[in-house]
C-alpha cells in the first residue's frame, strides 16, 4: 500500500513540475512571436516580414520584366491612359464580376474568349477592335507577377 502512495505522490510531483515548466516556457516564448510559413518552418515575425518583402520584390521585378516584354508595346506604361490597348490600372474592378480564371484566360487567349462570347471580352473587342496577342506560354505565377507590377505602378502614379 505504501508503494502505491509513493507512486501517486511521485506522479503528482512530476505533474506539478511539468505544469510549472510549461508556464515558464509560455512566458519566455510567447506564441505570437513565431509565425508558421508555407514550407512548415517557423521564424520570427520580423524575419517573416523581411522574407515576404524579398519575395514580393522578386515577384515585382519578374512582373516588370514580363510587362516590358509582353505588354508595353500595346499598354501605356503609366497604367492610367489607354494606348492601343486599355489602361491597366483598375483592371481588378473591371473584372470583379468574373472569376480570376477569366482574366487569366483573357491574358492567355483573348480571341478564344471572344469566340466563346464572354461578356467582358466582347465589350473590350467592341471598344478597341484589336485582338490581344495570345500569351499561352505564360504560367499563372507569371500573370500574377505582371498583375502585381501593374498594381504597384498604378498606386505610385
ABEGO torsion letter per residue (X at the ends): XAAAAAAAAAAAAAAAAAAAAAAAAAAABBAAABBBBAAGBBBBAAAAAAAAAAAAAAAAAAAAAAAAAAAAAABBAAGABBBABBBABGAAAAAAABBAAAAAAAAABAAAAAAAGBAAAAAAAAAAGBBBBBBAABBAAAAAAAAAAAAAAAAAX
